[in-house]
């Protein structure tokens, strides 16, 4: 069998089994382990140095690996003695959310930046929705930048609030603190210090402005289209 065919037939179950063997787990199968796979991203922007991009991608890959390892460990975790203090199960579940959010927030971020020909049209869904819910597109930008500045080493996110049926911005601390319930993210900015310090030192605002000038509105537009579908599906 060729290498090409081997790669094509490598499934999530195969990946789960490999993780199980690496961890030395004895169970015959992973009953509920989730598996995330690393995605490849092209970041042509010159507003981030090659060393910064490389370091950031490696960090993202580490979160994916940690999420998979924790997921595998949860498969055999002791649920009978779970409690709110000094509980291995509690620790694993908290780390699961932390690393899962880290992996997917990075994917969203990498996908929606680094467009050298960034452009948004006034008749696009994303422009109209942001202008509708924030008063104007410029008001959305100002509020989004404010969230970037307000985050305590974490993220700024524009999201569709499935309860309020509108778009909102929020700062997220770390990867999992202050995440709104019912949030469907459409625009994500990484404002951890590692995202900008190598190239901008403490000048986070210049970094944020630079990234916003190269937002990939084609990717973002597809997210708004999906958010509209979500809204229609849950609207009573």
N, C-alpha and C positions, 0 to 999 in steps of 0.2 A: 504494500500500500504506500502511495507517495506521501511526502511530507505535506503537500498541498491538501490532499484529501484528509489526512490526519487532523490538520488545523480546522478544516471545514466541519468535521464531525465532532469536534471537541465541544461538549455541552456544559451547561451550568452544573449538571449532576457530576460530570467528570471533575470539574473544578472543586466542587464540594468534597468529593472523595479524596482529592489530593490534599486539601486543607486538613481533612480528618486524619489522614495518614501522617502528615507533617506534625500534627499536634499529639499523635499517639493515642487517639481515641479508639476505644475497643468496640463501640457500637457498630453493627453491620451497615447501617446507613445513617445519614443525617436526616432526622425526621422533619425539621422545620428550618434549617439554616438558610439564611438568605445569602445570595452571592452577588457581589458587584464586580464588574469588570472595568479595567482601566480603559479610558477612551483616549484617542490621539487628537491633539489640537495643534493647529497651525497659527502661530502668533507673529505675523509679519511686522507688527508695530516697532518703530524705532524709539518709542517713548519709554520702553523698558529695555534694559540691557540684556544681552544674551545670557550672562551669568544669572541675572535675576529671573529670567524666564525658566532657565534650567533648574534653578533651585526651587522655584514655585511648582513646576511640574513634578519634581521628585517628592515634594511635600504632599502634593495631592495623591500621588501613587502610594505613599505611606499610609494615608488615611484609608484608602481603599483596602489595602492589605490588613490594616488593623480592624476595619469593619468586618471583613470576611473571617478573620481569626476569632473575633468576639462572637460572631454569629455561630460559628462552629462550637465554641465553648458553651454557648447557651443551650445547645442541643442536649448536653448532658448535665446541665446545672441543677443544683438541688433546689427545687421549688417548695418542698415541704417545709423547709426551715427559713424561708424568705421572711425578712422583717425590715423595719425602717432604720435599723442601726447595726452597723458592722455585719452587713449581709452580703456575701459574695454575689448572690443573684442580683441584688439591688445595684451593686457596683457595675456588674456586667451590663445591665439594662441602661444605666446612665451613660456608660461608655459607648454602648451601641448607638444611642441617639446622637451623641457627640460626634462620633466618627462617620456615621451615616450622613448627617447634615453636612459635615466638612467635605465629604466626597461629592455630594450632589450640588452643594453651593459652588464648589470650585468648577464643576462641569458647566453650570449655568453661567458663571462669571467668564470663564475662558471662551465660551461660545458667543457671548454678547459684547465682547470688546475686540479691538485690533482690526477694525475695518478701515483700511486706508482710504476708502471712498465713501465714508459714512454720509448718509443723506436720509432725511425724513421728509415726506411730502405732507402737505396740510390736509390732503384728502385720504391719508392712510388711516386705518383703524386705530393704530397706536396713538397717532397725533390727536385724533378726535376724542378718544376715550380719556386721554390725559388732560386735554383742554376742558372737557366736560366736567371731570371730577375734581380738578384742582383750580378751576377758574380760568386758567390759560396754560399753554404749554410752558411758558416762561415761569409761571408760578410753580409748576411741577418741578422744573429744574432747580429753582431756588430751594424748594423744600427737600428735594433729594440730596442736594449738596449739604444742607443743614443736617440731614440724617447721617451722612458720611462723617461729618465733623463731630457728631454727637456720639457715635459708636465707640464703646470702650474696648478697642481692639477686637474687631469683628467684621460686620457687614452692614451695608445699607441695601434695602430691598424695596422695589415697587411691586406691590402684589394686589391681586384681586381678592377682596374680602367677600367670601361666599355668604356671610351672614348679613353684611350691610349692603351687599350687591353694588359695590363701587370699588375703585382703585384707591389705594392708600400707600404711603411710604412708612417705613419703620427702620430704626437702627436695631441690629441684633448684636449682642455682646458674645464674644467667643463664637461658638457655632450653634449653641442651643439655648441661650438665655434670652428671654423676651421675644420669643417667636410667637406671633399671633395665631390663635386657633382659626382654622378655616382659611389659611392664606395660600393662594396660588401665585407663586413668584413669576414675574415677567421680566424684570430688570434687576440685575444683581451686581453689586460693586464690592470688591474685597478691600477692606480698609484695615486689615491686620498690618502691623508695622512691617512684617516681612515682605508685604506686597509692594512697598514703595521705598523703604528706608535706604536700601542699597543705592538707589538712583536719585532719591529726593531728600534724603535725611528726614528732618521733621516737617518738611513742607508738604503736608498731606493735601492741601487745597490745590496746589499746582498739579499734583499727581491725579487728583479726582477730575479736574478740568480737562486734563489731557486725555484720560480714559473716556470721558463723556464726549469729547470731540470725535472719538473713533468708535462709538457704539455701533454695533452691527444691527441696524434697524430691520434688515430682512429677517434675521433670526428672531428679533423681538416681535416683529409683526406676526409671525407664526404663533408665538406664545399668546398674543392678544386674541388671535383667532380661536385658539384652544380655550382660552378663558371665556370667550363668548359662548362656546359650546358648553362649557361647564355651567355657566349662568343659566342657559336655556334648560339644561338637564335637571337643575335643582330648583328652578323657579316654580313657586306654587301658584 
